[in-house]
Amino acid sequence: MSTISAGTTSGTAYTVTADTTGVIALVPTNGLVSVTGTGYAPTTTLTDAATIAWATTTSQTATFTFVSSNRTVGAPTGLVNGGFYSLCVIQNAGSNTLTWNAVFKWVNGTAPTLSTAAAAKDFFTFRSDGTSLFQQGISQAVA
C-alpha cells in the first residue's frame, strides 16, 4: 500500500485529511480530481436476514439474493452527503417482496414492485443527502 502525504504532484498542490471514521480526502488546491484507469466500488454481498443490513462504508454497491421470502431493507449505515449507492436485488424462486426503510425515498412516494420471476435481477440507484437515499434510477427484470 502506498503512503500519501500532502505536497505537490504533476505541478498541482494538494492536502490530505482524514476524519475520525477513517475517511481520507485528497484535495487538490485547484479543485479538480483526475483518475487514470478505472475507479469503482467493489460489490458487497449482503446477508439474508429478516432485516437486511447494509454498511455503505464497506461498499457503495451491494447485491442481495433472497434465501427466504419477504424481507425488509434496513436503514443503511455510513451514508455520505452526495454519495451514490446501488443495490441489486435477486429473486431466488421468485415472487418475494421487500419492505423498504423510510430513508429510501421514491419517485411519487411509492416503492416499486419487485420483478417476480425466478432469478430476476432488479437494480436500484440512489443519491444520498447523508440521511436519506433518493431514487435516481431503476432497471428491473434484467436477465
Buried (B, 14 or more C-beta within 10 A) or exposed (E): EEEEEEEEEEEEEBEEEEEEEEEEEEEBEEEEEEEEEEEEBEBBEBEEEEEBEBEBBEBBBBBBBBEEEEBEBBBBEBBBEEBBBBBBBBBBEBBBEBEBBEBBBBEEEEBBEBBEEEEBBBBBBBBBEEEBBBBEEEEBEEE
